[in-house]
Amino acid sequence: MKKLHTEEVDTLFKAILSLETVEECYNFFEDVCTVKEIIDIAQRLKAAKMLKDGANYTQIAEATGMSTATISRVNKCLEYGNGGYDTVLSRIDK
């Protein structure tokens, strides 16, 4: 997505990459995001892991409270996206 590739987004990603601990991540994300935004992102990551583990939409919706439309979007990213979910899931599973 070309509109996403901006100097400001590059700076944001460099800021995230500069964080060294989970506590630093909490501090930064609590400053820049709402609690709901952080929880939504965390739920999407959980949904991606559950999808990779074979869970169905109903199971994921019950476990996360997410809508099936959002779960479908996560699934679409897993199938046709840029591999971002796969990258982080393989790294956090280590």
Phi, psi and omega per residue, in radians:
M1 nan 1.874 -3.047
K2 -1.139 -0.577 -3.128
K3 -1.125 -0.426 -3.133
L4 -1.318 -0.537 -3.069
H5 -1.393 1.546 3.123
T6 -2.240 2.908 3.100
E7 -1.075 -0.681 -3.133
E8 -1.132 -0.715 3.131
V9 -1.221 -0.677 3.049
D10 -0.989 -0.783 3.134
T11 -1.099 -0.729 3.092
L12 -1.034 -0.854 -3.107
F13 -1.131 -0.647 3.069
K14 -1.125 -0.664 3.086
A15 -1.087 -0.772 3.129
I16 -1.111 -0.751 3.125
L17 -1.132 -0.377 3.136
S18 -1.376 -0.256 -3.129
L19 -1.231 2.384 -3.019
E20 -1.940 -0.310 -3.108
T21 -2.365 2.852 3.071
V22 -1.082 -0.680 3.132
E23 -1.090 -0.704 3.059
E24 -1.087 -0.660 3.095
C25 -1.108 -0.801 3.077
Y26 -0.977 -0.846 -3.099
N27 -1.057 -0.809 -3.117
F28 -1.171 -0.903 -3.059
F29 -1.166 -0.581 3.069
E30 -1.163 -0.479 3.087
D31 -1.357 -0.642 -3.012
V32 -1.758 -0.278 -3.109
C33 -2.169 2.788 2.963
T34 -1.380 2.819 3.089
V35 -1.022 -0.730 3.136
K36 -1.060 -0.733 3.135
E37 -1.086 -0.734 3.134
I38 -1.136 -0.789 3.139
I39 -1.117 -0.703 3.112
D40 -1.055 -0.772 3.125
I41 -1.121 -0.770 3.133
A42 -1.079 -0.692 3.124
Q43 -1.162 -0.669 3.105
R44 -1.103 -0.698 3.100
L45 -1.134 -0.728 3.087
K46 -1.087 -0.747 3.117
A47 -1.067 -0.736 3.121
A48 -1.063 -0.774 3.120
K49 -1.104 -0.759 3.141
M50 -1.119 -0.709 3.094
L51 -1.078 -0.771 3.128
K52 -1.100 -0.526 -3.141
D53 -1.499 0.021 3.044
G54 1.702 0.116 3.131
A55 -1.222 2.658 3.082
N56 -1.673 2.985 -3.063
Y57 -1.020 -0.702 -3.121
T58 -1.119 -0.771 3.110
Q59 -1.071 -0.739 -3.117
I60 -1.195 -0.757 3.118
A61 -1.040 -0.738 3.130
E62 -1.163 -0.663 -3.091
A63 -1.335 -0.504 -3.012
T64 -2.004 -0.386 -3.025
G65 1.413 0.120 -3.133
M66 -1.341 2.692 3.034
S67 -1.328 2.706 3.104
T68 -1.165 -0.449 3.090
A69 -1.139 -0.720 3.122
T70 -1.218 -0.697 3.095
I71 -1.071 -0.711 3.103
S72 -1.075 -0.690 3.109
R73 -1.119 -0.742 3.090
V74 -1.061 -0.773 3.133
N75 -1.078 -0.706 3.103
K76 -1.069 -0.714 3.099
C77 -1.134 -0.677 3.092
L78 -1.093 -0.696 -3.070
E79 -1.427 -0.701 -2.977
Y80 -2.183 0.050 -3.051
G81 -1.407 -2.777 -3.063
N82 -1.625 0.071 3.115
G83 1.515 0.170 -3.116
G84 -1.079 -0.788 3.108
Y85 -1.068 -0.807 -3.124
D86 -1.029 -0.723 -3.134
T87 -1.058 -0.920 -3.070
V88 -1.251 -0.645 3.128
L89 -1.107 -0.685 3.124
S90 -1.182 -0.541 -3.123
R91 -1.392 -0.646 -3.127
I92 -1.387 -0.307 3.097
D93 -1.356 -0.206 -3.122
K94 -1.301 nan nan
